[in-house]
């Protein structure tokens, strides 16, 4: 425990520049520019309904971030005060913190794709079948719980001021990599940093692209841990089980709804845990089968030979 621990009041009063809010007007300017270029090139880069859904999700997310700001600060402050050491806010501590934070973001991202509970906090970002700057707005309203993945940064002793500034810069970096207009960056940049080409792969449903390129700012983590995949064939965007909805609430919570449905059919604590921990798409439980009816099968002479089963279907009313 630190001899002179920081208080929540001190952290809340810190002069933290709202970097994301400062950049927000530029985000919309680039969205408008990208949309215009797409029209000039006769490319349908934007769907109005998809854009409206993404923007709504982004604006509500800003609201939720404001609501949970004090709670987030409190968690970070508690962890920071736990350790007796600290790293002073200096120019080099910002660089070191950013690298460590980006490594944590890599693992948080990887876990978010490989475990269904965490996928529910991230799937919103992947549900669009388009790939443009507005996809960067599609951030789940429940993603704040992923703060636990970044606490190792604070445990190392990085000051909360340094942590929060680096975190904002990392989020801002994510915006520009959501576009099809930038094909490739210089080779040295492509080797070290995450680029639009790398991130297009990450958002694709092509078999060879699934669960690849988790890097946030630095692609070197994917190269080191074996999850790197270059962009070769044209990506097909979205998720393997399409949502087919523009309802912002459903886009955020559809996976949560599906998880709750599956948990109802868990027959043991083990299955309950597996529903949450297995990967998206892994079938752990099977909902009760539809009622079956026996259908007699007769040959040409009217002699019954065997019985087959068929799912009982509800009677459909037809209006004329």
C-alpha positions as CSV (number, residue, x, y, z in Angstrom):
1,X,0.0,0.0,0.0
2,X,1.3,3.5,-0.9
3,X,2.3,5.8,2.0
4,X,0.4,8.7,0.4
5,X,-2.4,7.0,-1.6
6,X,-4.4,9.0,-4.2
7,X,-8.0,9.7,-3.4
8,X,-10.9,9.4,-5.8
9,X,-11.5,13.2,-5.5
10,X,-7.9,13.9,-6.6
11,X,-8.2,11.6,-9.6
12,X,-11.6,13.1,-10.6
13,X,-10.1,16.6,-10.4
14,X,-7.1,15.7,-12.5
15,X,-6.7,17.8,-15.7
16,X,-7.4,14.8,-18.0
17,X,-7.8,16.1,-21.5
18,X,-10.9,14.6,-23.2
19,X,-8.9,13.6,-26.2
20,X,-11.8,11.5,-27.7
21,X,-14.3,14.4,-27.4
22,X,-11.7,16.8,-29.1
23,X,-11.4,14.3,-32.0
24,X,-15.1,13.6,-32.4
25,X,-15.8,16.5,-34.9
26,X,-12.9,15.2,-37.1
27,X,-14.4,11.7,-37.0
28,X,-17.6,13.0,-38.5
29,X,-15.7,15.1,-41.1
30,X,-13.8,12.0,-42.2
31,X,-17.0,10.0,-42.3
32,X,-18.6,12.7,-44.6
33,X,-15.5,12.8,-46.8
34,X,-15.4,9.0,-47.1
35,X,-19.1,8.9,-48.0
36,X,-18.6,11.5,-50.6
37,X,-15.6,9.7,-52.2
38,X,-17.6,6.5,-52.3
39,X,-20.4,8.3,-54.2
40,X,-17.9,9.8,-56.6
41,X,-16.3,6.4,-57.2
42,X,-19.8,4.8,-57.5
43,X,-19.0,2.5,-54.5
44,X,-21.7,1.9,-51.9
45,X,-19.4,2.5,-48.8
46,X,-22.3,3.5,-46.6
47,X,-25.9,2.3,-46.0
48,X,-27.9,5.0,-44.4
49,X,-29.6,2.6,-42.0
50,X,-26.4,1.0,-41.0
51,X,-24.8,4.4,-40.4
52,X,-27.7,5.6,-38.3
53,X,-27.5,2.5,-36.2
54,X,-23.7,2.9,-35.7
55,X,-24.0,6.5,-34.8
56,X,-26.8,5.9,-32.3
57,X,-24.7,3.1,-30.7
58,X,-21.7,5.4,-30.5
59,X,-23.6,8.4,-29.0
60,X,-25.3,6.2,-26.4
61,X,-21.9,4.6,-25.6
62,X,-20.5,8.1,-24.8
63,X,-23.4,8.6,-22.4
64,X,-22.7,5.2,-20.7
65,X,-19.0,6.1,-20.4
66,X,-19.9,9.3,-18.6
67,X,-22.2,7.4,-16.2
68,X,-19.5,4.8,-15.4
69,X,-16.6,7.3,-15.3
70,X,-16.4,7.5,-11.5
71,X,-16.7,3.7,-11.1
72,X,-13.9,3.2,-13.6
73,X,-11.7,5.7,-11.8
74,X,-12.4,4.1,-8.5
75,X,-11.3,0.7,-9.7
76,X,-8.1,2.0,-11.3
77,X,-7.4,4.0,-8.2
78,X,-7.9,1.1,-5.8
79,X,-5.5,-1.1,-7.8
80,X,-2.9,1.7,-8.1
81,X,-3.0,2.3,-4.3
82,X,-2.5,-1.4,-3.6
83,X,1.1,-1.5,-4.8
84,X,3.9,0.3,-2.8
85,X,5.7,1.3,-6.0
86,X,4.9,3.9,-8.6
87,X,6.2,5.2,-11.9
88,X,6.3,9.0,-12.1
89,X,4.5,10.7,-15.1
90,X,7.4,11.4,-17.4
91,X,7.9,11.4,-21.2
92,X,9.3,7.8,-21.1
93,X,6.6,6.5,-18.8
94,X,3.9,7.5,-21.4
95,X,5.8,5.5,-24.1
96,X,6.3,2.5,-21.8
97,X,2.7,2.6,-20.6
98,X,1.4,2.7,-24.1
99,X,3.3,-0.4,-25.1
100,X,2.2,-2.3,-22.0
101,X,-1.4,-1.2,-22.5
102,X,-1.4,-2.2,-26.1
103,X,-0.2,-5.7,-25.2
104,X,-3.1,-5.9,-22.7
105,X,-5.5,-4.7,-25.4
106,X,-4.2,-7.5,-27.7
107,X,-5.0,-10.2,-25.1
108,X,-8.3,-8.6,-24.1
109,X,-9.3,-8.6,-27.8
110,X,-8.2,-12.2,-28.3
111,X,-10.2,-13.3,-25.2
112,X,-13.1,-11.3,-26.5
113,X,-13.2,-13.4,-29.6
114,X,-12.6,-16.8,-28.1
115,X,-14.9,-16.8,-25.1
116,X,-18.6,-16.3,-25.5
117,X,-19.2,-14.2,-22.4
118,X,-16.6,-11.6,-23.5
119,X,-17.7,-11.9,-27.2
120,X,-21.1,-10.6,-26.0
121,X,-19.3,-7.3,-25.1
122,X,-17.6,-7.1,-28.5
123,X,-19.8,-8.6,-31.1
124,X,-21.6,-5.2,-31.7
125,X,-18.4,-3.9,-33.3
126,X,-18.3,-6.8,-35.8
127,X,-22.0,-7.1,-36.8
128,X,-21.9,-4.6,-39.8
129,X,-21.6,-6.1,-43.3
130,X,-19.9,-2.8,-44.3
131,X,-16.5,-1.5,-43.5
132,X,-16.1,2.2,-43.1
133,X,-15.2,4.9,-40.6
134,X,-18.6,4.7,-38.9
135,X,-17.8,1.1,-37.8
136,X,-15.5,2.7,-35.2
137,X,-18.6,4.1,-33.5
138,X,-20.1,0.6,-33.0
139,X,-18.8,0.0,-29.4
140,X,-20.9,-2.0,-27.0
141,X,-22.6,-0.3,-24.1
142,X,-21.3,-3.1,-21.7
143,X,-17.7,-3.1,-22.8
144,X,-16.7,-1.1,-19.7
145,X,-16.4,-4.4,-17.8
146,X,-13.3,-5.1,-19.8
147,X,-11.4,-2.7,-17.6
148,X,-10.2,-5.8,-15.7
149,X,-7.9,-6.7,-18.6
150,X,-6.0,-3.4,-18.2
151,X,-5.5,-3.5,-14.5
152,X,-2.0,-5.1,-14.9
153,X,-0.9,-1.8,-16.4
154,X,-1.9,0.0,-13.2
155,X,-0.4,-2.8,-11.0
156,X,3.0,-2.0,-12.6
157,X,2.8,1.4,-11.0
158,X,1.8,3.6,-14.0
159,X,0.1,6.8,-12.7
160,X,-3.7,6.9,-13.4
161,X,-3.1,10.2,-15.4
162,X,-0.7,8.3,-17.7
163,X,-3.0,5.3,-18.0
164,X,-6.1,7.3,-19.0
165,X,-4.3,9.4,-21.5
166,X,-2.7,6.4,-23.2
167,X,-6.0,4.6,-23.2
168,X,-7.7,7.5,-25.0
169,X,-4.9,7.7,-27.6
170,X,-5.3,4.0,-28.2
171,X,-9.0,4.4,-28.8
172,X,-8.5,7.3,-31.2
173,X,-6.0,5.3,-33.2
174,X,-8.7,2.7,-33.9
175,X,-10.8,5.1,-35.9
176,X,-8.7,5.5,-39.0
177,X,-8.1,1.8,-39.6
178,X,-11.8,1.2,-40.4
179,X,-11.8,2.1,-44.1
180,X,-11.4,0.5,-47.5
181,X,-10.1,3.6,-49.2
182,X,-6.6,3.2,-47.7
183,X,-5.2,0.0,-49.4
184,X,-1.6,-0.2,-48.1
185,X,0.8,1.8,-46.0
186,X,4.6,1.8,-46.5
187,X,6.2,-1.6,-45.8
188,X,7.9,-0.5,-42.5
189,X,4.6,0.9,-41.2
190,X,2.7,-2.3,-42.2
191,X,5.3,-4.4,-40.3
192,X,5.0,-2.6,-37.0
193,X,1.6,-0.8,-36.8
194,X,-2.0,-2.0,-37.3
195,X,-3.2,-0.6,-40.6
196,X,-6.6,-0.7,-42.5
197,X,-5.4,-3.7,-44.4
198,X,-4.7,-5.7,-41.2
199,X,-7.9,-4.7,-39.6
200,X,-10.0,-5.5,-42.7
201,X,-8.8,-9.1,-42.2
202,X,-9.9,-9.0,-38.6
203,X,-13.4,-7.9,-39.6
204,X,-13.8,-10.5,-42.3
205,X,-15.7,-13.8,-42.2
206,X,-13.5,-15.5,-44.8
207,X,-12.3,-18.8,-43.2
208,X,-8.6,-17.9,-43.3
209,X,-9.3,-14.5,-41.8
210,X,-11.4,-15.5,-38.7
211,X,-9.7,-14.8,-35.4
212,X,-6.7,-13.1,-36.9
213,X,-5.0,-9.7,-36.4
214,X,-6.1,-8.8,-32.8
215,X,-3.6,-6.0,-32.6
216,X,-4.9,-2.6,-31.4
217,X,-2.1,-0.2,-32.4
218,X,0.9,-2.5,-32.9
219,X,0.6,-5.5,-35.2
220,X,3.8,-7.0,-33.8
221,X,1.9,-8.8,-31.1
222,X,0.1,-10.8,-33.8
223,X,3.4,-11.6,-35.4
224,X,4.9,-12.7,-32.1
225,X,1.9,-14.8,-30.9
226,X,1.1,-16.4,-34.3
227,X,-2.3,-14.7,-35.1
228,X,-1.1,-12.6,-38.0
229,X,-2.7,-13.0,-41.4
230,X,-2.0,-10.7,-44.4
231,X,-4.8,-9.4,-46.6
232,X,-4.9,-11.5,-49.8
233,X,-8.4,-12.1,-51.0
234,X,-11.2,-9.6,-50.7
235,X,-12.7,-9.7,-47.2
236,X,-16.4,-10.4,-46.6
237,X,-17.5,-8.4,-43.5
238,X,-19.8,-9.2,-40.7
239,X,-20.2,-12.2,-38.4
240,X,-20.8,-15.8,-39.3
241,X,-24.3,-15.7,-37.8
242,X,-25.7,-12.4,-39.3
243,X,-27.9,-10.2,-37.1
244,X,-30.0,-8.7,-40.0
245,X,-31.2,-5.8,-37.9
246,X,-30.6,-2.1,-37.6
247,X,-32.1,-1.8,-34.1
248,X,-29.3,-0.4,-31.9
249,X,-30.6,-2.1,-28.8
250,X,-30.8,-5.5,-30.5
251,X,-27.4,-5.0,-32.1
252,X,-25.9,-4.4,-28.6
253,X,-27.7,-7.2,-26.7
254,X,-28.6,-9.9,-29.2
255,X,-25.7,-12.2,-28.0
256,X,-26.6,-11.5,-24.4
257,X,-30.1,-12.7,-25.2
258,X,-28.9,-15.8,-26.9
259,X,-26.6,-16.6,-23.9
260,X,-29.4,-16.2,-21.4
261,X,-31.6,-18.5,-23.6
262,X,-28.9,-21.2,-23.7
263,X,-28.2,-20.9,-19.9
264,X,-31.9,-21.9,-19.4
265,X,-31.1,-25.3,-20.9
266,X,-27.9,-26.0,-19.0
267,X,-28.3,-29.2,-17.1
268,X,-25.3,-28.9,-14.8
269,X,-22.9,-26.3,-13.4
270,X,-20.4,-27.5,-15.8
271,X,-22.6,-26.8,-18.8
272,X,-23.6,-23.5,-17.3
273,X,-19.9,-22.5,-17.2
274,X,-19.2,-23.9,-20.7
275,X,-22.0,-21.8,-22.2
276,X,-20.1,-18.7,-21.0
277,X,-16.5,-19.9,-21.6
278,X,-16.6,-21.8,-24.9
279,X,-16.1,-19.9,-28.1
280,X,-18.9,-18.2,-30.1
281,X,-20.8,-20.8,-32.2
282,X,-19.8,-23.8,-30.0
283,X,-23.0,-25.7,-29.2
284,X,-22.9,-26.7,-25.6
285,X,-26.6,-27.2,-24.9
286,X,-29.4,-28.2,-27.2
287,X,-32.9,-26.7,-26.8
288,X,-35.7,-29.2,-26.5
289,X,-36.5,-30.7,-29.8
290,X,-39.8,-30.0,-31.5
291,X,-42.6,-32.5,-30.8
292,X,-42.4,-35.5,-33.2
293,X,-45.2,-37.3,-34.8
294,X,-45.2,-40.8,-36.3
295,X,-46.0,-41.0,-40.0
296,X,-46.9,-44.4,-41.4
297,X,-45.3,-45.2,-44.8
298,X,-47.2,-47.5,-47.2
299,X,-46.1,-49.1,-50.4
300,X,-48.0,-49.1,-53.7
301,X,-50.2,-51.9,-52.5
302,X,-51.2,-50.0,-49.4
303,X,-49.2,-52.2,-47.1
304,X,-47.5,-50.5,-44.1
305,X,-43.8,-51.0,-44.2
306,X,-42.2,-48.7,-41.5
307,X,-42.6,-45.6,-39.6
308,X,-40.7,-42.3,-39.9
309,X,-40.7,-39.3,-37.7
310,X,-41.2,-35.7,-38.6
311,X,-41.2,-32.5,-36.7
312,X,-44.7,-31.3,-35.9
313,X,-45.1,-27.9,-37.5
314,X,-47.6,-25.3,-36.4
315,X,-50.6,-24.7,-38.6
316,X,-50.1,-21.5,-40.6
317,X,-53.0,-19.2,-41.2
318,X,-53.1,-18.0,-44.7
319,X,-54.9,-14.7,-45.4
320,X,-56.5,-14.2,-48.8
